[in-house]
Amino acid sequence: MNILKDYRLIPLEETEESIKLLVPEDYDHQKVEEIRFLTGKDVELVVTDPEEFAKELQERLSQMDIHVEGEEEAASESLDLLMAQDDSPAVSLVNSVLIKASTVGASDVHFEPYEDEAVVRIRMDGVLHDLLKVPVGTYQNVVSRIKVMANLNVAEKRIPQDGRIRVTIGGRDLDIRVSVVPTVFGERVVLRLLDKTGSLLTLDQLGLEREDEERVRELAKKPYGIVLVTGPTGAGKSTTLYAMLLYIKDPKKNIITIEDPVEYQIKGISQIQVNPKVGLTFASGLRSILRQDPDVIMVGEIRDSETADIAVHAALTGHLVLSTLHTNDAPSAVTRLADMGIEPFLIASSLEGVIAQRLVRRICPFCKEPYKPSQEELKELGIPDYEGELFRGRGCERCLGTGYRGRVGVFEVLVFDEELKSLVTKTQDAVEIRRFALQRGFKTLFEDGIGKVKKGITTSSELLSVISS
C-alpha cells in the first residue's frame, strides 16, 4: 500500500505502532479509517490549509519514480490530476508526467516513438531533457489516453491531429495544446503547457538593467510611433510586449491587440485572435482595429510588407504601435523594415525604439557555487583583466542536475532620437547604425549578458551558447 499514491495523503513519520499523516482541512475521514484498518496502526493527523497541502502533495508526487507498466484501456478524463485515482498504467503514467512537467516548470512534453522503445522528454528552460522510456507495447495506450483527454479521434492514426486539454494540478489551471503526427514507428505527440493561473511579468521582473528599464518605460509611454521587440522564436518577445501593455494599461486608453495565438488574457484590453481560414490576418485585422478608435495597438508580429505598411501609417496618424520582428539585433530592425519596402523617411518618422532580446538560463539558487575563472574563459568573454569570481550551478535534484533553474532576459535597447533618425534617412545599413549608436553609449546584448555573468545570474558558457561576442 502506497499512502501517498493510493490515498493522496502525505505520510510524515511511521513507527511500528503509529503513522503521522499530513492532511488538508477537508480530508476524507473514510480514507483515514481505511488506512488505520489496513495498517493496524494508530493514525495521528497534522491538518493544514488545502492550498499548502496541494503544493506539498505536488512536490512529493513529482519526486516519485514514474512506473511504466503493461496494458490498459483509456479511462475518463480527470479534473484535478493531484486527486485523480491512477486506476490504470497509462492513466497513471500520463498524470505522473504532467505533474512532473508542471512542477519543474517545463514548457513542452515530447512523446517520441522509435523502433524498440518510446522516449518521453521535457523541455525545461529551453533545453530538452530525457524523462523516461516507455516499452513499445505500452506506448500506444499512452497515446490513446492523451487523445481521449484531448477529444481526438483515437482510431485515426494516419493524419496529424491537434487538440487541447484543460487540467488542474494543485489549484493551477493548465491549458495544454496537443499535437499528434504519424511517424514510421507510431504517433509522435507534443504537449505545449500554458499555465493559465501564472501571473504575467511586469517590466521590473524581466531582467532589464535600471537605465534600460527607464528607456523601455519612456518608449511605452510615447503617444504615437512604433516600438519593436526583436529576437528569434522563443526569445520572450511576447512576454516583453505584455509587460509593456500592463505598464500602460489605463481605463482612459483604448488598447487593442491582434495575436497568433492569444497567449494570456489581460482584463481591460481587447484581444483579437488571428484566423487565416476566415481571412482574419494580421494585415486585415490591423485595418479593422484602426476603425475602432484605438490609442495603443499591439500586433503579435510584422510578417510581411502589407502589415509593416499599415503599422507605419497607423503610427504616423497618432497611434502607438507595439510589435515584434525576427532580427538578430536592434539596428537590424531598420534594415528589415527597408527590405519590406518601407521608405527610409517613413521608417525615420515612425520608429521610436527597438528592444532586442534573448533568454539565458539562470543559475540554480539551490546549488549555486563560486569559482575562479581561467584566463582562457575570461578572454572568450572579452574581459581578460577581470579579477573577481564567477558562478555556476553544481547540479541538484531541484534543477534535474542541470545547474540551471528558470530563465532571464538579456537586452539591448536602441532609442531613436533626432540624430539617429536623421542617419536612418541616409543609410539603412545595420553596421553603420550600430557604429553610430555605440559611439553614443549604446550597450549591446553581449555587454548586458557580461553584466549578468559578473553578477552571478547566469554562466559564461550559457551566455556564449546564446549570444556570440
C-alpha positions as CSV (number, residue, x, y, z in Angstrom):
1,M,0.0,0.0,0.0
2,N,1.4,3.4,-1.0
3,I,-0.4,6.0,1.1
4,L,0.9,8.9,-1.0
5,K,0.0,7.5,-4.4
6,D,-3.2,5.4,-3.5
7,Y,-4.8,7.8,-0.9
8,R,-3.3,11.2,-1.8
9,L,-2.4,11.8,1.8
10,I,1.2,12.6,2.9
11,P,3.0,10.3,5.4
12,L,5.3,12.3,7.7
13,E,6.5,9.7,10.2
14,E,6.0,6.0,10.7
15,T,6.9,3.7,13.6
16,E,5.8,0.1,14.4
17,E,2.8,1.4,16.4
18,S,1.7,4.6,14.6
19,I,1.7,6.7,11.4
20,K,1.7,10.5,11.3
21,L,-0.2,11.9,8.2
22,L,-0.3,15.4,6.8
23,V,-3.9,16.0,5.6
24,P,-6.0,19.0,4.3
25,E,-8.7,20.6,6.3
26,D,-11.3,19.0,4.1
27,Y,-9.8,15.5,4.3
28,D,-11.9,12.3,3.7
29,H,-12.4,10.6,7.1
30,Q,-13.2,7.3,5.4
31,K,-9.7,7.2,3.8
32,V,-8.1,7.7,7.2
33,E,-10.1,4.9,8.7
34,E,-9.2,2.6,5.8
35,I,-5.5,3.3,6.4
36,R,-6.0,2.7,10.2
37,F,-7.7,-0.6,9.4
38,L,-5.2,-1.8,6.7
39,T,-2.0,-1.0,8.7
40,G,-3.4,-1.9,12.1
41,K,-1.6,1.3,13.5
42,D,-2.7,4.4,15.3
43,V,-3.0,7.3,12.9
44,E,-2.0,10.8,14.0
45,L,-3.2,13.7,11.8
46,V,-1.5,17.0,11.1
47,V,-4.1,19.3,9.5
48,T,-3.1,22.0,7.1
49,D,-4.5,24.6,4.7
50,P,-5.8,22.9,1.5
51,E,-3.6,25.2,-0.7
52,E,-0.4,24.4,1.3
53,F,-1.3,20.7,1.2
54,A,-1.7,20.8,-2.6
55,K,1.7,22.3,-3.0
56,E,3.4,19.7,-0.8
57,L,1.5,16.9,-2.5
58,Q,2.6,18.1,-5.9
59,E,6.2,18.3,-4.8
60,R,6.1,14.8,-3.3
61,L,4.3,13.2,-6.3
62,S,6.8,14.8,-8.7
63,Q,9.7,13.3,-6.8
64,M,8.2,9.7,-7.1
65,D,9.6,7.5,-9.8
66,I,7.3,7.2,-12.8
67,H,6.5,3.5,-13.2
68,V,5.8,2.1,-16.7
69,E,3.5,-0.9,-16.6
70,G,1.7,-3.1,-19.0
71,E,-1.6,-3.0,-20.9
72,E,-4.7,-0.8,-20.1
73,E,-7.7,0.8,-21.6
74,A,-8.2,4.5,-21.9
75,A,-10.0,5.9,-18.9
76,S,-12.2,9.0,-18.4
77,E,-10.7,12.5,-18.1
78,S,-9.7,13.6,-14.6
79,L,-10.3,17.1,-13.3
80,D,-7.5,17.6,-10.7
81,L,-4.6,15.4,-11.5
82,L,-3.3,15.6,-7.9
83,M,-6.5,14.0,-6.7
84,A,-7.1,11.6,-9.6
85,Q,-7.2,7.9,-9.0
86,D,-4.4,6.3,-11.1
87,D,-6.6,3.3,-11.9
88,S,-4.6,2.1,-14.9
89,P,-1.0,2.2,-16.0
90,A,-1.4,4.6,-19.0
91,V,-3.5,7.0,-16.9
92,S,-1.0,6.8,-14.1
93,L,1.9,7.5,-16.5
94,V,0.3,10.4,-18.3
95,N,-0.8,12.0,-15.0
96,S,2.7,11.5,-13.4
97,V,4.4,13.0,-16.4
98,L,2.1,16.1,-16.4
99,I,2.6,16.6,-12.6
100,K,6.4,16.3,-13.0
101,A,6.4,18.7,-16.0
102,S,4.3,21.2,-14.2
103,T,6.4,21.0,-11.0
104,V,9.7,21.6,-12.8
105,G,8.2,24.4,-14.9
106,A,8.5,22.6,-18.3
107,S,7.1,24.3,-21.4
108,D,6.7,21.2,-23.5
109,V,6.5,17.4,-23.2
110,H,7.6,15.2,-26.1
111,F,6.4,11.5,-26.6
112,E,8.7,10.1,-29.3
113,P,8.3,6.6,-30.7
114,Y,11.3,4.7,-32.1
115,E,11.8,1.1,-33.3
116,D,12.5,-0.6,-30.0
117,E,11.1,1.9,-27.4
118,A,9.5,5.3,-27.0
119,V,11.2,8.2,-25.2
120,V,9.5,10.9,-23.1
121,R,11.3,14.2,-22.9
122,I,10.5,17.5,-21.3
123,R,11.7,21.0,-22.4
124,M,12.9,22.9,-19.4
125,D,14.4,26.4,-19.7
126,G,14.5,25.9,-23.5
127,V,16.5,22.6,-23.3
128,L,15.1,19.1,-23.8
129,H,15.8,16.5,-21.1
130,D,15.1,12.8,-21.2
131,L,12.5,11.8,-18.6
132,L,11.8,8.1,-19.1
133,K,11.5,5.3,-21.7
134,V,8.2,3.5,-22.5
135,P,8.0,0.0,-24.0
136,V,6.5,-0.2,-27.5
137,G,3.6,-2.3,-26.2
138,T,2.5,0.3,-23.7
139,Y,3.2,3.4,-25.8
140,Q,0.1,3.1,-28.0
141,N,-2.1,3.0,-24.8
142,V,-0.4,6.2,-23.6
143,V,-1.1,7.9,-26.9
144,S,-4.7,6.7,-26.8
145,R,-5.1,8.2,-23.2
146,I,-3.8,11.6,-24.4
147,K,-6.1,11.5,-27.4
148,V,-9.1,10.7,-25.2
149,M,-8.2,13.7,-22.9
150,A,-7.9,16.0,-26.0
151,N,-11.1,14.7,-27.6
152,L,-9.2,13.5,-30.7
153,N,-10.1,10.5,-32.9
154,V,-8.4,7.5,-31.2
155,A,-8.9,5.3,-34.3
156,E,-7.3,7.7,-36.8
157,K,-3.6,7.1,-36.9
158,R,-2.7,8.2,-40.4
159,I,-3.1,12.0,-40.3
160,P,-1.9,14.8,-38.0
161,Q,-4.4,15.9,-35.3
162,D,-4.4,18.9,-33.0
163,G,-6.4,19.4,-29.8
164,R,-6.5,20.9,-26.3
165,I,-6.6,19.5,-22.8
166,R,-7.7,21.5,-19.7
167,V,-6.5,20.1,-16.4
168,T,-5.9,21.3,-12.9
169,I,-2.7,20.5,-10.9
170,G,-2.9,21.6,-7.3
171,G,-5.1,24.6,-8.0
172,R,-3.2,25.7,-11.1
173,D,-5.2,25.6,-14.4
174,L,-3.1,24.2,-17.2
175,D,-4.2,24.7,-20.9
176,I,-2.3,22.1,-22.9
177,R,-2.0,22.3,-26.7
178,V,-1.8,18.8,-28.1
179,S,-0.1,18.0,-31.5
180,V,-0.1,14.4,-32.8
181,V,1.7,13.4,-36.0
182,P,2.2,10.0,-37.6
183,T,5.8,8.7,-37.9
184,V,7.3,5.5,-39.2
185,F,7.2,3.9,-35.7
186,G,3.9,5.3,-34.4
187,E,2.3,8.6,-33.5
188,R,4.5,11.3,-32.0
189,V,2.9,13.6,-29.5
190,V,4.0,17.0,-28.3
191,L,2.2,18.8,-25.5
192,R,2.7,22.6,-25.0
193,L,1.9,23.6,-21.4
194,L,0.4,27.0,-20.8
195,D,-0.2,28.0,-17.2
196,K,-3.4,30.0,-17.1
197,T,-3.0,30.9,-13.5
198,G,0.6,32.1,-13.9
199,S,0.9,35.8,-13.5
200,L,2.3,37.9,-16.3
201,L,5.7,39.5,-15.7
202,T,6.0,43.3,-15.1
203,L,8.8,45.4,-16.6
204,D,10.8,45.3,-13.4
205,Q,10.8,41.4,-13.4
206,L,12.2,40.9,-17.0
207,G,15.8,41.4,-16.1
208,L,16.4,44.8,-17.6
209,E,19.2,47.0,-16.1
210,R,17.9,50.2,-14.5
211,E,18.8,52.5,-17.4
212,D,17.3,50.1,-20.0
213,E,14.2,49.7,-17.9
214,E,13.8,53.5,-17.8
215,R,14.2,53.7,-21.6
216,V,11.6,51.0,-22.1
217,R,9.1,52.8,-19.8
218,E,9.6,56.0,-21.8
219,L,9.1,54.2,-25.1
220,A,5.9,52.5,-23.7
221,K,4.5,56.0,-22.7
222,K,5.1,57.5,-26.2
223,P,1.8,59.0,-27.6
224,Y,2.5,57.6,-31.1
225,G,5.1,55.8,-33.1
226,I,6.3,52.2,-33.5
227,V,8.2,50.3,-30.8
228,L,9.6,46.9,-31.9
229,V,10.8,43.9,-29.8
230,T,13.1,41.7,-31.9
231,G,14.8,38.3,-31.5
232,P,14.4,34.7,-32.6
233,T,11.5,32.4,-31.8
234,G,11.3,31.6,-28.1
235,A,13.3,34.7,-27.0
236,G,10.5,36.0,-24.8
237,K,9.3,38.8,-27.1
238,S,5.6,38.3,-26.3
239,T,6.4,38.5,-22.6
240,T,8.1,41.8,-23.0
241,L,5.1,43.2,-25.0
242,Y,2.6,42.0,-22.4
243,A,4.8,43.7,-19.7
244,M,4.6,47.0,-21.6
245,L,0.9,46.7,-22.0
246,L,0.4,46.0,-18.3
247,Y,2.5,49.2,-17.6
248,I,0.5,51.5,-19.8
249,K,-3.0,49.9,-19.2
250,D,-5.4,52.6,-18.3
251,P,-9.2,52.9,-18.4
252,K,-8.7,56.2,-20.3
253,K,-6.9,54.3,-23.1
254,N,-8.4,52.1,-25.8
255,I,-5.8,49.2,-26.2
256,I,-6.4,46.5,-28.8
257,T,-4.2,43.6,-29.7
258,I,-4.1,41.2,-32.6
259,E,-2.1,38.0,-31.8
260,D,-1.4,34.5,-33.1
261,P,-2.3,33.0,-30.7
262,V,-3.6,35.0,-27.7
263,E,-1.4,33.5,-25.0
264,Y,-2.7,35.4,-22.0
265,Q,-5.9,37.3,-21.4
266,I,-5.5,40.8,-19.9
267,K,-8.5,42.4,-18.3
268,G,-9.3,45.8,-19.8
269,I,-7.6,45.1,-23.1
270,S,-9.4,43.9,-26.3
271,Q,-7.6,40.9,-27.8
272,I,-8.2,39.5,-31.3
273,Q,-7.0,36.0,-32.4
274,V,-5.7,35.7,-36.0
275,N,-7.7,33.3,-38.1
276,P,-6.4,33.0,-41.7
277,K,-9.0,30.4,-42.5
278,V,-11.7,33.1,-42.5
279,G,-9.4,35.8,-43.8
280,L,-8.5,37.4,-40.5
281,T,-4.8,38.0,-40.9
282,F,-2.5,40.5,-39.1
283,A,-3.0,42.9,-42.0
284,S,-6.8,42.7,-42.3
285,G,-7.2,42.7,-38.5
286,L,-4.9,45.8,-38.2
287,R,-7.1,47.6,-40.8
288,S,-10.2,46.8,-38.8
289,I,-8.6,47.8,-35.5
290,L,-7.9,51.3,-36.9
291,R,-11.6,51.8,-37.3
292,Q,-12.1,51.0,-33.6
293,D,-10.6,54.3,-32.4
294,P,-7.6,52.8,-30.7
295,D,-4.9,54.6,-28.7
296,V,-2.5,51.7,-28.5
297,I,-2.3,48.7,-30.9
298,M,-0.2,45.6,-30.3
299,V,0.5,43.5,-33.4
300,G,1.8,40.0,-32.5
301,E,4.3,40.0,-35.4
302,I,5.1,42.1,-38.5
303,R,5.5,39.2,-41.0
304,D,5.0,40.9,-44.4
305,S,5.2,44.2,-46.2
306,E,1.5,44.8,-46.1
307,T,1.4,44.6,-42.3
308,A,4.5,46.7,-42.0
309,D,3.0,49.4,-44.3
310,I,-0.3,49.6,-42.3
311,A,1.6,49.6,-38.9
312,V,3.8,52.5,-40.1
313,H,0.9,54.6,-41.3
314,A,-1.0,53.8,-38.1
315,A,2.0,55.2,-36.1
316,L,2.1,58.3,-38.3
317,T,-1.6,59.0,-37.7
318,G,-1.3,59.2,-33.9
319,H,-1.3,55.6,-32.7
320,L,1.3,53.8,-30.6
321,V,2.1,50.5,-32.3
322,L,3.9,47.8,-30.4
323,S,5.1,44.7,-32.4
324,T,7.8,42.1,-32.9
325,L,10.2,41.3,-35.7
326,H,12.6,38.4,-36.3
327,T,16.0,40.1,-36.4
328,N,19.3,39.3,-34.6
329,D,19.8,42.7,-33.0
330,A,18.2,46.1,-32.6
331,P,20.0,48.0,-35.5
332,S,19.0,45.2,-38.0
333,A,15.3,46.1,-37.5
334,V,15.8,49.2,-39.7
335,T,17.3,47.0,-42.5
336,R,14.4,44.5,-42.1
337,L,11.8,47.3,-42.5
338,A,13.6,48.7,-45.5
339,D,13.7,45.2,-47.1
340,M,9.9,45.0,-46.6
341,G,9.6,48.1,-48.8
342,I,9.1,50.8,-46.2
343,E,10.6,54.1,-47.4
344,P,13.6,55.4,-45.3
345,F,11.9,58.7,-44.4
346,L,8.8,56.7,-43.2
347,I,11.0,54.5,-41.0
348,A,12.7,57.6,-39.6
349,S,9.4,59.3,-38.9
350,S,7.6,56.4,-37.3
351,L,10.2,54.2,-35.4
352,E,10.7,55.3,-31.8
353,G,12.7,52.4,-30.4
354,V,13.8,48.8,-30.8
355,I,14.4,46.3,-27.9
356,A,16.4,43.2,-28.9
357,Q,16.5,40.3,-26.5
358,R,17.4,36.7,-25.8
359,L,16.7,34.3,-23.0
360,V,19.6,32.8,-20.9
361,R,19.2,30.2,-18.2
362,R,19.5,31.3,-14.6
363,I,22.0,29.5,-12.3
364,C,20.0,27.3,-9.9
365,P,19.9,29.1,-6.5
366,F,19.9,25.8,-4.6
367,C,23.3,24.6,-5.9
368,K,25.0,27.8,-6.9
369,E,28.7,28.0,-6.2
370,P,31.6,30.5,-6.9
371,Y,34.7,29.6,-8.8
372,K,37.8,31.3,-10.2
373,P,37.6,31.5,-14.0
374,S,40.5,30.6,-16.2
375,Q,42.3,33.2,-18.3
376,E,41.0,31.4,-21.4
377,E,37.4,31.7,-20.2
378,L,37.9,35.4,-19.5
379,K,39.4,36.0,-22.9
380,E,36.4,34.4,-24.6
381,L,34.2,36.8,-22.6
382,G,36.3,39.7,-23.7
383,I,37.2,40.6,-20.0
384,P,40.8,39.4,-19.6
385,D,41.5,41.8,-16.8
386,Y,38.6,40.7,-14.6
387,E,39.8,39.6,-11.2
388,G,36.6,38.6,-9.4
389,E,34.8,35.3,-9.0
390,L,32.2,33.9,-11.4
391,F,29.4,31.4,-10.5
392,R,27.9,28.1,-11.7
393,G,25.4,25.5,-10.7
394,R,26.7,22.3,-9.3
395,G,23.6,20.4,-10.3
396,C,21.0,19.1,-7.8
397,E,17.6,17.4,-7.6
398,R,15.6,20.6,-7.9
399,C,17.2,21.5,-11.3
400,L,17.3,17.9,-12.6
401,G,21.2,18.0,-12.3
402,T,21.5,20.8,-14.9
403,G,22.7,23.6,-12.6
404,Y,20.1,25.9,-14.1
405,R,16.6,26.9,-12.9
406,G,14.4,29.4,-14.7
407,R,15.4,32.0,-17.4
408,V,16.1,35.7,-17.6
409,G,16.2,38.2,-20.5
410,V,19.3,39.7,-22.0
411,F,18.5,43.0,-23.7
412,E,19.7,45.9,-25.9
413,V,17.6,49.0,-26.1
414,L,18.0,51.4,-29.0
415,V,16.1,54.7,-28.8
416,F,15.7,56.6,-32.0
417,D,16.4,60.3,-31.2
418,E,16.6,63.0,-33.8
419,E,20.2,62.4,-34.8
420,L,19.7,58.6,-35.2
421,K,16.5,59.3,-37.3
422,S,18.5,61.6,-39.5
423,L,21.1,58.9,-40.0
424,V,18.3,56.4,-40.9
425,T,17.1,58.6,-43.8
426,K,20.7,58.4,-45.3
427,T,21.5,54.8,-44.6
428,Q,19.6,51.7,-43.5
429,D,22.8,49.7,-43.1
430,A,22.7,47.9,-39.7
431,V,26.5,48.1,-39.3
432,E,26.5,51.9,-39.8
433,I,23.6,52.4,-37.4
434,R,25.3,50.1,-34.7
435,R,28.6,52.0,-35.1
436,F,26.8,55.4,-34.6
437,A,24.9,54.1,-31.6
438,L,28.0,52.6,-29.9
439,Q,29.7,56.0,-30.1
440,R,26.8,57.4,-28.1
441,G,26.8,54.8,-25.3
442,F,24.6,52.0,-26.8
443,K,25.0,48.8,-24.8
444,T,24.9,45.5,-26.8
445,L,23.2,42.2,-26.0
446,F,26.6,40.7,-25.2
447,E,27.6,43.5,-22.9
448,D,24.3,43.2,-21.0
449,G,25.0,39.4,-20.8
450,I,28.5,40.0,-19.4
451,G,27.0,42.1,-16.6
452,K,24.6,39.2,-15.7
453,V,27.6,36.8,-15.7
454,K,29.5,39.0,-13.3
455,K,26.5,39.3,-11.0
456,G,26.2,35.5,-10.8
457,I,22.8,35.4,-12.6
458,T,24.0,33.2,-15.5
459,T,27.1,31.4,-16.6
460,S,29.7,32.3,-19.2
461,S,29.1,29.1,-21.1
462,E,25.3,29.8,-21.2
463,L,25.9,33.3,-22.5
464,L,28.3,32.2,-25.2
465,S,26.0,29.5,-26.4
466,V,23.1,32.0,-26.8
467,I,24.9,35.1,-28.0
468,S,28.2,35.4,-29.9
469,S,30.7,38.0,-28.7
